[in-house]
Amino acid sequence: MFHLIANHAPKNVRTDLLSGLTVALALVPEAIAFALVAQLHPLMGLYAAFIVALITSAFGGRPGMISAAAGSLAVVMVALVVQHGPQYLLAAVVLMGVIQIAAGLFKLGKFIRIVPYPVFLGFVNGLAIVILLAQFEQFKITTPDGAKEWLSGMALYIMFALIALTMAIAHFLPRFTNALPATLVAIIVVSVLTFVLNLDTRTVGDMASIAGGLPDFSIPQVPLTLETLWIVLPYAFVFAGVGLIESLLTLQLVDDMTETRGQPNRECMALGAANITSGFFGGMGGCALVGQSMINVESGGRGRLSGITAALVLLMFILFLAPVVEQIPLAALVGIMFMVVIGTFEWGTLHMIGKVPRQEIMISVMVAVITVVADLALAVITGVIVSALLFAWDHAKHIRVETEQLIDGSKLYRLIGPLFFASAQNFAELFDPKNDPEHVIIDFARSRVADQSALEAIDNLAEKYRVAGKTLHLRHLAPDCRELLRNAGDLVEVNIKEDPVYHVAEGHPTKN
């Protein structure tokens, strides 16, 4: 802790401390809400927020990013809780952490770079919509019979007025001063105004009490059997995948905002360690949060101290300040989250319509919709797969040939474009073994043989020419291509000075 402070300028320390306090206030209702979504005690969400935020902020790969109990995890956790109970969830959270550490050790975090930009836009916009929809729950009250109904009348008008005031302060205050985070000032002003005017509006305490003690260490109370492992393992993999995807994409978002670069593999290991600790101390586990990370960065929190402060202040709320924090109007926190939605949504996406390929717009919209109606992991994985298939389909159409009749009567085909699984069929249709002359030459100098499907297509073509009683000559193939060809092996002309050097299915061709 002292080392972190020593490496900060006094201004940065003050900014990180204040932004951490703001984040802590925003974490309280979110952690409670996510715990209730997963049908858990609110303190399990608060403990997870404290533990995950503390460990990832201190040891993670992205200073300034906030991790805690997350809604994306809560919606996939509820099934395990309903079927087997909270103790099985804690066991799955521990195992989830082990998987995430393994992902970091095997350096799998770098693969987040293969996520195409349209998928990233869909992720950001989808989460902005999810955050927005989550706030509407605060406009509902629970009736004596346990049903939910919307606010109405004066209570609704007061809620709207306080939200509008919060958003106005958060938007306009930075134009006059940056001495304090605008979001923190907005929360304080609205809370004081509500208290002084004795306004009848919902507060944090109406959701649940946040008072509690220090989390206790406890091994999850589940049978240590293979049957238990088979129950929790599938869930653990899903939790780990959702947590890693959201954390690494949020890391990219914070990288863009701060114009710096985080360490994905280090973040994977820190998140894994945080979830293992959370599982053993009664927390529901967590991952990075886009909303709170945006609040932190926009409030000036760029260092590890901001996240550590948020975690420690949250613990202080639980231990000592619950009566005070429970008086904060929910309208103030909803107003802050509305500002987060406005700042998170990539409005430039709307201006891209008609200016970028339609398939990229389609992918962004698809990922956003799946994020909202299903879950984040499915959305991103689907987006990457669809992007890859569209890329393959588009490049499959680029393969073509230039032909030339040589003086000796032979025919030369100059192949242009990549030869791979998607273009193999088009490749076969470019040639005419029945009507070609006795000697045919295919020049691969301007092509690339990418995979086993490409090799199979060449072999099949060579066999067709052989059956037709004609000789096929293949020029400028990489050495490993020549070795893998069966039917055309003795028809390949070798030119050491001109043949490209690459490996099938990896790398790029280079000249010797």
Phi, psi and omega in degrees: 000313181293325178297319180296319180290322182297329182274003180253142168289154181307321180295319180293322178299314181296317180296316180296321180295315182290319179292325176297320177297317179299315180297319180300318179296322180286336181287330188302301182294328180294313181298319178297313183297318182293324177295319180293324176300319180278004180061047179239165175294139181308326181296335177293326175288319180292319177297319178297318180299316180296310186291312183293318179296318183295310186289316181291326178291322182283324189237356185286179184262006182219087176303139180097342179275141182251127176241144180190191174303134189234144179294326179298328176279323183301321184289337177264348179279332189299326181297318179293320180295316182296319185280324189231347176101166184298327183294323176293326176297316180299320177296319179293325179294319177298312180294324174303316179297320178299316180296320181292323175296318178300321178299321178290318180296323178274008175058043179278348181299332182295338183289351176295341180289344179278356178289117182295157182300319177300325177293318178299317178298317178298320178299311182297312182293322178298316180293325176300318179292320178299316178299317180298311182296326181296331182289337182293340176297334181285350177268009180245151175236155179266125180281165180304333180271008176091359180278161178255136176219152183288148172298152178210169175064217184297324180300321179290319180296318179297318179300313180298318182296316180293323177297315180298318179297317179300313182294323179296315180296315181297328182276316189268332184302319180300342178287340182253324182200148173243021182297326178229149175301130183300325180294321179294316178299318181298316180298316182294313182298313181294322179295315180295317180298318179297319181291314183295318182273359179053048182285139179272095180216158183291142180238175178303323181295340178286341177282309180182160175285139179255005181289138179187182178254190176293143177295140181262142176288133179201132174287132180310132184276076178228153177296132180275074183229166177296327179300317178298318180301316181292337177285312189273335186300312179301318178296319181300319179294320178295313179302314182298317180295314179298314181297317181292316181297312181295320181293316184288326176288325174294323176302316177298320180297315179293323175305313181296320182291323185262354182055041174230180182230126178273182181242098186301317183293322176296322178295321178301313182291320178294318178297319177298315179297322179295318182288324175299313179298317180300317180298323180280346180245022172081019178261155184278358182083170182189190179200188182294148178243123180296312184301306182293327176295320177296316179301315183296310183294317181290340175274358178102000180283104182245347184255175179295332184298329181295314179292321178297318178298316179302317181294313183291322177295320177300320177296321178298321176302314183295317187278317192234329192250017182304315181300327180285311183297325181293348178270355180292129180295136176297333180300323180295317181288325176295319178299319178297317181291328174297321177295324177297318179300315180298320181283333183278318184298131180277089183295337177297340178301324181294327181281347181282343182299126181088350182251342178236163180307142183300326182294331178290319175297318181299318181295316179300314180295317180300314180296318179298316182294315180295324177301320183286314188269340181237255177210165187296315184300313179299320181297312183291316179299315178299317180298318179295317181296313180296320178299317180295318180294319178295322177298314180297317181297318181295316182285338177296332182279352185272352182282135181203175179227152168247130184250153179210134176269117184276163184299323182283004178095350178281165182244133181252127173252119173263111183277131181235127179110161183287140176252112182209187190305322184281336182257000184299320180294316178298322179302313183297329183280354181279348188244158183227076183303329183292320186254353179291158178292181186296326180244126180233135180242131173247122181257119182262015185298330182252021178233179177212127178272113195261330188206183182296327178298323178295316178298318180296322179295320178294316180299316180296321179294318178300321180294322179297318178293323179296315179298326179282000179074029182238159184256128180253130178246128181248122182246152172060051172256146178293153182306318183290334174294316181299322182290328185273342179288136180261299185287336185252009186306314183274003180258000184273128176269128184259127175227098188302325184285334187247338182294134179288158178242113174202169179251136180302131177077008176202158175075186179226146183294140176223155180273147174292000000 
